[in-house]
Amino acid sequence: MSAVATGASWVCCFRTLQVGPVSLVAPIDKLSIVLVIAFAILFLGERPSLR
């Protein structure tokens, strides 16, 4: 499932780059890192660290 989700993410990213300007697409793409961190803290009880 991870591979399918990753593939779908790349397809969506490339499609949005074809349709919209990079200056709008890139920040939205990078927001996924922040969402993963937030979900890990909220749902998995992870504690963030610099490491």
Beta strands, then each sheet from edge to edge (+ up, - down):
end
